[in-house]
Amino acid sequence: MSLKSQITEDMKAAMRAKDKETLSTIRMITAAIKQVEVDERRELSDTDVLSIITKMIKQRKDAASQYAEANRTDLEQQELSEIKILEQYQPEQLSGDEVSAIVKAIIAETGASGMQDMGKVMGLVKAKVAGQADMGQISQIVKAELS
């Protein structure tokens, strides 16, 4: 089952269960997917859907931290609960050690020797771990390994 059809099935289940919070979050996902499909006039693959969900999680984490700074715990909790729902659609996340091992292997493969090769390494790592790790974390690991 594709990720899009899984999301649609979960939306139907949330409607039947009258789970308003899950339903509204899933509707945001489907709206974002449809927006990209209309804009680009193409059917999205699971990888494309996964990147949309990852972007939505990042946006909600940023918003939650801003709400926390402003002492708006009600809005912060709403963002955090949306993150939990969104994370259900991501593959299992890699640990820091696993990401580090992948980065080291790619650096050895490409013969990267310094910061000038960071873009090449980042591109290969991003393709390999698609949605399984935070790109900020990966960037820090690559910088540490190349410097």
N, C-alpha and C positions, 0 to 999 in steps of 0.2 A: 504494500500500500504506500502510495506516495505521501509526502509530508502534507501537501495541500489537501488531499482527501482525508488524511488523519485529522487535520484541523477542522474540516467540515463535519466529520463524524462527531468530534468532540463538541462542536457547536450545537449539533442536534441533541446530544446527550445533556448538555447544560440547559438547553431549552426545556427538555422534558423534566429535568430535576429542579427547574426554576432557580438555578444558581446564577443570580444576576451579575455577580462579580466576575465569575469565569466567562460568562456569556459576553459581557462588555469587552473584556480583554481579547477574547477570540475574535469578536467583531472588528476590533482595531487591527488585529493581524490580517484578517481577510480584506479589510479596506486598504491596508498598505500594499498587500499583494496585488489586488485589482488595480490600484493606482499605477504601480510599476508596469503591469501588463498592458494597460491602456496607453501609458506614455510610450512604451517601447514597442507596442504592437507585436508581442510575442508571448508564448506560454512559458512560464517560469519553471525552471528545474528545481529539484530539492536543494541544490547548492545555493541557488538564488534566494529561495524562501528562507533558508537558514541564515543567509547574510542579512536579510531584512529583520529577522527575529533577533539576531545578535545586535544589530543597530538599535532596535527598540529597547533591548535590555540595557545597553549603554546609556541611552537617553534617560531611562527611568532611574538608573543609578545616579546619574548627574543630578536629576531633579530631586531625588530623595536626599542627597547630601545638601542641596541648597535649602530644602525644607527643614532639615535638621538644624542647619545654621540659623534659620529664621524662627526656630522653636515652633514649627507647625507640625507637631507629631501626627495629627490626623491625616494630613496630606502625605507625610512621609510614609506612614503605614500603608496607605493606599498604593503608593508607588512600589513599596516592597512586596506587597501581595501580588501585584501585577507581574513583578519580576519572577516570583515563584511559579506563576502560571506559564509565563513565557519560557522559563528554563526547562519545562517539561518537554519541549520540542527540540531541545539541543541534544547532540550526542554527549556521552559521558565526557567530562572534562579531564584533560591530562594533568598530571601533577607537575610541579616545577622540575623535578628530576627527569621525568620523561621528556618534557619540552627541551631541557638542557641537552639531553642525549641526542635528540633529533637535530638540534642546532649544531652540535659538534660534528655529527655525521655529515651534515650538508656542507659545513665549512671544509671538512676533509675531502669530500667529493669534489667540490668546486675549486679547491686550492685557494680559497679566500685568505688574504693575508693582512688586510687592514680595513679601516673605516671606509675606504673608497669602494669596497666590495659589499657594503652593507645592503644596498638596494637589491643586488642580485641574490644574496642570502635570504633576505626578508621575503622576496617573491617566491622562492622555492619552499621556504618554511610555511608561508601562508597557504600555498597550494596543498601542502602535505597535511596540515593540521586543521584545515577549514572548519571553523566553529568549535573546535575542541579546546581552544585556549585563548586567553585574552591577548590581543595583539600588542598591547602596552607592555605586558609581561614579557612577551617574546622579544620585543624591541630591546628591552633592558638586558636580556640574556645575550642577544646577538652583539650588542655594544660591548658588554663585558668580555665576551669571547674574542672579539676582534681587536680589542685595545690592549 
